[in-house]
Structures are given as structure tokens and as C-alpha cells.
């Protein structure tokens, strides 16, 4: 019978599992199978103050059980698709040991383009505490300082004041608009970009662990 794999073994087999970002009260790390029960419970909870807002994610519009089933499949698929030509790192965000949201970072042909994009959400009861800005800042430090990104991009539905405030608080500038291509109601989106020079860094201590040569090779980091 095969021996049981511990967490250290899994970080060797799948280097993203070794990533840990700690900033202020928050800890960010890629979701592992042991986290998925808590993750499933989390995405059954309210995220949006106005469920009819254009800012509501298409996946969130499904009924809770369908939402959970699709979200778990999404997490497993992201792991299998990581390669230098394209990847997404889905970080679970915890405050004081409790999962409160997610922060994703994605790239296409990162080694050549050196550009990342991001998406994030918090449960409704975690809004208004500065967590959205802190988790984005942690992701940007990883991207710029540890992976060599030269540019980070984001977008928000026009009128989504919270998301816009997070982007501006991190130093993003406007980068034009586009009409959303996502399923659901058609709406206009504001695009943003930030560079290492314009990035506004967190004012609280930040520690990043797990950026190994194996991880960098997996992501195509220069």
C-alpha cells in the first residue's frame, strides 16, 4: 500500500501548494482539497449587497448547489491546466484562520508578456474592513517582486464602487473601457493597469513563502 502523502510531499508534486502570503491579518494560499469543504460553505454565503447588480459574477447567479458543484470542478481544472503558456493561481483568503474569500492571479505566456490579471471576491460580512485592498497588494508583491511581472491588469463593472476603490488604492490607473463578454446582462467594464512604479505597497508587514525554482519554471517566470 502506498504511503500517505503529507503537505510537504504535495508541495513537491505541485509547487503552488507551497505558496503562502501573509499580510496584516490575512493569509493567502492556493486552495488544496482539504480546504474545499470550507470553500463550498463559503460560496453558499452572500457576496453581493445587490444580487441584481451587473457586478454579480455569472457563476454566482446559479443556485447554491450548482454553484458549489461548478466551483469545485473549476478548482480542480485550474490545477491541471497550469503551464508556462497559461495559468491561474486561485488563492483562498483567510482572516484569523477563517476563510473569507478568494484572490486569483492569471497570466498568458507570462515569460514573454510579463503581464498578470486578477479577480477577487469576499463574503459580504468581510466587506468594509480593508481586506480587498490588502489581498490585492499581497498578490501584486508576489507578481512584481518575486515573479518579475512588469504590468498587472484588472477590471470592474462600471458602478462597482468597492472594486474601483480597491484598484485605485493599489495604484492602478484607468486603461479604457470594454463591453463585458461574460454570460448574463451586458454591461460596461472599466479596465485598470498598474506597474511596479505606480504600485502602492501595503503599509503592514508582508511575508511570502514558497517561491521556488520549480514554481517559477512551472509559471514561465523569467
Helices and strands as residue ranges (DSSP letters): H 7-13, G 15-18, E 20-23, E 26-30, G 33-35, H 36-42, G 58-61, H 64-80, E 86-95, E 98-108, H 110-113, E 115-122, G 124-126, H 131-141, I 142-146, E 151-157, H 161-169, E 173-179, E 188-194, E 206-209, H 213-219
